[in-house]
Amino acid sequence: MQLGLSQSLGVDLAMTVNVMLNPKMMQMLRILNLPYNELLEQINAEAEINPLLEVERRDCMMDYLKSQSNTPFREKNGIKTDAVEMEKYIKKSTDIYEHLSSQVSLLDTSEEQKEVLTLLIRSLDPRGYLNGYEAIKNDIKKELSVPDKEVDEALKLLQSLEPEGVGARDLKECLLIQIREYDFDSEELRQVLEKTVDAHIEDLAEGNMEKIAGSLGIGKEGAVQIADFIKKNLNPHPGSVFAERSTIAIPSFSLKKEKDGFKIINLETKYGPEVTINQQYIKMLDDPKTDEKTLAYIKEKLEKAKELLEQLAKRRDTIEKILRFIAENQKEYLDKKSRFPKPMTQKEISAKFGMHPSTISRAIAEKYIETPLGVIKIRSLCPRQFMGLTSAMVSDAVAGIIKNEDVSKPMTDEEIQKELSEKGITLKRRTISDYRKKLELGTSSKRKKK
């Protein structure tokens, strides 16, 4: 007989939930994750309810963007640069179908399975769900003459793409996919979240925390923390981020080329709001005339204010550190000496700094940077996995390897495969052969020159 979750994990699980899902920890991760415009909303909301938070300088980011569009500006070396048009900051929407198709183009799988994937993608609703999967599967089987297994395998591939949760057949599956992809530090925490969604999705919707707590054996407070995590960190409609709209892509950083490399300017720090602690209230703490009730109130709000300032400093330091590493590794691409970014994943960065991959993902999520190439997503310089690259990027990498080979001893497809693997691009030999043929390049024997 299999032990229940509460029996097998008991007290340790309750402790894990309390440590990893405590409000302070979740708030810190939320601040790290927020794009700039939502960060502004968070700061303003906190300042509204906490008199000890003082916004000394208002947000000047839009003034900066407008100044860039109207007048040229000068670098420190005195060279006048071209004006940056405001249209440069417009983030035009990409629908979910385009976004997923670009990932499918790089999958190392058969053309037949790519066809199945394409039809599955076309069957998604705007939320990113596959409604009536069995009927969709039957239609695909008839159209492409493929077996059940082929469609089911393609579904698994679809569900491994970004955004997490896409391709789900219902809400429960959507949330479970996201939990699977979340990169938790604790396997026990993953288990409890999976069980909560799997067995108590209706209780979550109805707010029945007592029932969830009793089932998991972690107490009502732990159940509330789990429900809060699911609500704030998992997206029930993953396709919604691809709503058809154009918005301002506000860059959090700017990358300026200098003689010895690139200088990173934190635009959030330079043009964003400056938040401090109101010193008038601090003085009241030492004033003997201040009554105990007021003292308790000030101390509570002071602690909250300090937490926010620490979280903002952590956000700044973490993103800057990550960005410096990315810029150094992608300098050839950013300097327009390479057509595509160097293959580099978020896991590589996490290993470099001893951070969890999910922390890297949150730090760069929906953050933009001004570069010589334009305003781009930081995430585009280091995808979570190489599915985010395009087939053109792989084709360019294959062409570059062959271009630099020793013509007296050309590389075989196996050798090209090995070199690509060292660059972080893992493909099968036959896929390398396909790319080579599309480039109209012969085999190693045909490319050999004396």
N, C-alpha and C positions, 0 to 999 in steps of 0.2 A: 504493500500500500504506500502510495506516494505521500510524503509529508506535505501539509499545507504550508503556504508561504510564511504565515505567522509562526508556525512551529519550528520551521527550519532556520529562520533568521532572527526571530524574537527581538531581544533588546538591542542587538547590534544594528538591526534595520532601523529601529526608531532613532538610534543615535546618528546613523548615516543620514537619514532624512533631515534631522535637526541641524546637522552640520552643513550639508550641501544645499538644502533648500531654505535656510533661514532667511528672513526678510533682508538683512543687511547684505548677504552674499548675492541674493537675487537682484537687489537694487544696484549693486556695483556692476554686475554683468549687464543689466539693462542699460545703464549709463554708457558702458563701453560699446554696446551694440547700436545705440541710436544714431541715425543720420543727423546731420547738422540741424535741419529745420525742426525735427522732433526734439532734439536736445534743447533748442531755444524754448519750445513749449514746456518742457520739463522744468527748466530753470525758472521761467516765469510763474508756473504753477506753484513751485516750491516757495518762491518769494512772496506769493500772494498769501500763503497760509503761515509763513514763518517771518515775523518781524525782525528777527536777528539776521536774516539774509538781506544784504543790501546790494543792489545792482548799481555799481558806481559809474559804469560806462554802458550805454545802450549798445545794442547790436548795430554794427556799421557794415556788415557784410554786403548788403545790397548796394550801399553807397560805393563800396569798393568795386563791385561788379559793374555798376553804371559808369564809374570813372574810367574803367578799363575800356568800355565800349565807346566813350566819347572823345577821349584824348590819348595821344601817345604817352608813354611813360619812359623814363630813362633808367638804365641799369647803373650800377655804381661806377662802371668804367666809362660812362658818359655816352654810350652808343644809344641812339634813339631807336626804339623798336616800333613795329607797326601796332596800331590800335587793335584791341581784341573786340570783336563784335559780340553784342549781347546774345546773338543767336548761337554763339559758341557754348553758351551755358544752358541752352534748351535741351532737355532730355526727352528725345522723341521715343515714343513707346514702341516696344517690340512685342508682338503678340506671342502667346504661349506656344503656338504652333511653330513659328519661326525659331523661337528659342530652343525648343526640343529638337527640331530638325537639324539645327546646327550641331547639336551634340551627337545625334545619330550618325552624321556624316563621318565621324571619326571612330565609331565603334569598330572594333576588329571582329567583325562577324560577316556572315555571308550576305550577298546582295538580296537573296530571297528573304532572309530575316529582316533586312532593312526595309524591304517592301511591306512586310507584315507590320513592323514598327510604324511606318509612315501611315498606314491605314488606321492603326490604333490611335495615333496622335490626332488624326483627322476626326476621330470619333469622340474625342474629349469634349466635355461641355466647358463653358467659360470658367468654371470653378476648378477645372483640372481633373474632374471625375470621369470614369467610364460607367455611365448609367446603362444597365441592361447588357452586361458583359457577354452573357451567353448568346444573345441575339447578334451582338457585334461579332463574336467569334465565328458563329455560323456563316455570317455574310462574308467574312474574310476567307474562311475555308473554301467557300464556293468560288469566290473571285480569283483566288490564287492557287487553288487546288493543293492546299497544305493540310497536314493532320492537326488534330487538337493540340498535341504536344508542342508543335512549332509555335502556335499562337500563345500558348501558356508561357513558353520560354521567353517569347518576345515581351509579354506582359511584365515578367520579372525584370527584364532589361529596362523597360520603360520606367518601372518603379525605382530603379537605381539612379535615374537622372535627376537633375535639379530643375525646378525646386522640389525639395523633399516633400513627399506626400502625393506627388502627381501620379496619375494612373490608378488611383485607388477606386475600389468599387463601392465603397460606402465610407461614412465618417470614421467608423472604428478602424478600418484598414488604413485610412489616411493618417490618423494619429499614430498608429503602431509603426508605420513606415518611418515617420519622423523621429520617433523614439529610438528606432533601430539605427538611424543615421546620426544621432545627436552626439556621439562620442563622450559618453559619461565616464567620469573617473571611477565610478563604482558600479560593478556588475549587479550588486544587490539593489541599488537604486533603479537601475534599468528594469530589473524584474518587478519591482513594486509598481512602477509606472505602467509597465505592460499589463500587469494583472488588473490595475485600476481601470485602464481603458477597456480591456477585454471583458471584464466581469461587471463593471459598474458604470458604463457610459451613461445609462439612464439616470443613475443616482447622481452623477456629476451634473447633469443638466438640471436636475431637481434640487440640487444642493443638499442631498441627504448624506451629510458628513458622518453622522453617527454610524450608519450602516457600513460605509466604506471603512471607517476606523475599526469597527468590530471585525470585519472580514480580514483586514490586514494585520490587526493586532498592534497598531502603532499609536493609538490615542487620537482624539479628535483634532488636536493641534497639528499632528503630522498629516492627517487627512486633508486638513485645510491647506497646508503648505503644498501638498501634492496637487490638489485641485487648482491652486493659484499658479503653480508652475505650468500646468497644462494650459490654462487659460491665457497666460502671458507669453508663452514660448512656443506653442504649437499652433499652426495655422490650419483651421478647418477648411479653408478655401485657398489652396496653394496657387491656383490660377489667377486669383484676384490681384496679385501684384503686377499682372500684365494688362491691367485695364487700359483701354484705349484713351490715352490722354498724354499731353505734353506738359512737362513741368520744368521748373528751374533746377538744374543739377548744380547745387551749391558746392564748390570745391572746399574741402577742409584744409588742403595743403596746396602749396605752389612749389614747383621744381624749377629753379633758375640755373642755367648753365654758367659755370665759372671756369677759370683756367685749369684748376686742379680737380674738376668734377662737377657735381651738382650740389647746389645749396637747397636745403629743404626749409621752406617757410611755413610755419603753422598759422594758417589764416584764421582758424578758430580763436587762437590766442591773440593774434594781432588785431583782428577786426570784430571778434565776437564780444559778447557782454563780459564785463569784469565783475565778478561776484566776490564780495567780502563780508565780514561779520560786522554788524552795527555796534560800534564802540560805546554808544550811549547806554545800551543794555548791559554791556560788560561792566561799566562803572557802577551800575545799579547792584551788581553782585557784591560789591565791597561797601555799599552804602548801608549803614546801620538802620536807616529809615525804611528800607525795603522790607515789606512783610513777608512771612514765610511762604504764603501761597504764591506771591509774585516771584519769589526766589525759585521755587520749585518749577514754575512755568518757564522762567528764563533758562534754567539749567537744562530742562527737557528740550527746549528749542535750540539751545546752544549745541547740544549733542547732535541734533539733527542737522544743523548748519555745518558743523565740522565734518560730519559724515559726507555731506554733499560735496564740500570743497575737496575732501580726500578722494572722492570718487572721480571728480573732474580732473584732479591732478594725475590720478592713476590712468584715466583715459588718455590724457595728453602724452604721458611718458610711454605708455604701452604702444600707442599707434605710431608715435615718432620713432621709437626703436625699431619696430617692424618695418616701417617705411624706409628708413635709412638702409636697412639690409636689402630690401627689395630694389631700391634705386641703384645701389652698388652692383647688384647682380644683373640688373636689366639696363645698365648704362649704354650698351651698344644699341639696343632697341630705342631707348629714349633719346639717344643722340642721332637717330636716323641712320645708323650704320648697319642695322639689321632690319629686315622686313617684319620680323615677328619676335615676340618676347622669347627669352630663353626658357625652356621648360623648367618650371619650379613650382612645387606644390606647397600648400599650407602645412603639410606634415613635415616638410623639410625645414620650414621656418620654426615650427614648434620644437623640433629637435635641436635647432640652433640655440634657442633661448630657454629650453627646458619648460616651455609652456604647453598646455594641452591644446591639441588641434582645434577644439571647439572655441578656445579663447582667441586664437588667431582668426578664426572664421567670424566671430563677433566683432573683433577689432576692426576688420576691414569691410564689414558688411555695409553696403549702400554708402560707402565713403568715396568721394571723388577727389581727383588731384589735377591741378593745372600742370601741363607738361609742354615741351616743344611740339608734341604731337596733337595737342588740344586737351580738352577736359575729358578725362577717362576715369573709369572705375578702377580703384586700387585692386579689386578682386581680379580684374582682367589680366593683371601682371603675375598673378599666382593663383590659378584655379585650384579648387579642392582636389580635383583629379584631372587627368589630361583629356577627359571627354570634352572639356570646355574649349579645347583647341579646334581649329577648323582643318578640313582636309587640305586646304591650301597651305597651311602652316607645315603640315607633315610633308607635303609635296616639296615645299621649299627646303625643308631639312634634308630630304633625300637628295635633291638636286645639289645642295651645298656640299654634301659629303662626296658625291661623285665628282663634282667640280674640282675638289681639292685632293683627289686621290692620285696616287702614283700611276701615271698612264702606262708605265712599263709593267706594272703589276696591279691592274684594276681590282677593285673590291668585289667579292661575290655578294649575293643577296644576304647570305648568312653573316658576312662581315659587316655589311651595312646595318643589318638587324642588331648586331652586337653594339655598334657605335651609337645607334639611336637609343638603345636600352641604357647606355651610360649617360645619355642626355635626359633620361627619364621618360622616353617614349617607347612603350612596349607594344610591339606589333608582331604578328606571325610572319614567317618568311614569305608565304604566298602573297600577303598583303604588300610587303615591300616590292615584290615582283610586279604587282598590279600598278603601284605608284610609278615604278621605273618605266613600265610600258606606256603609261599615260604621258610621261615626260618624253616619250619617243627615244629612250636610251636603251641600247642593246645590253646583252649579257656581258659579263666581265671579259669573256673571250673575244667578243666582237668590239669591245672598247679598247682592247690592248693595242698599244703602239710601240714600235721598236725604237 
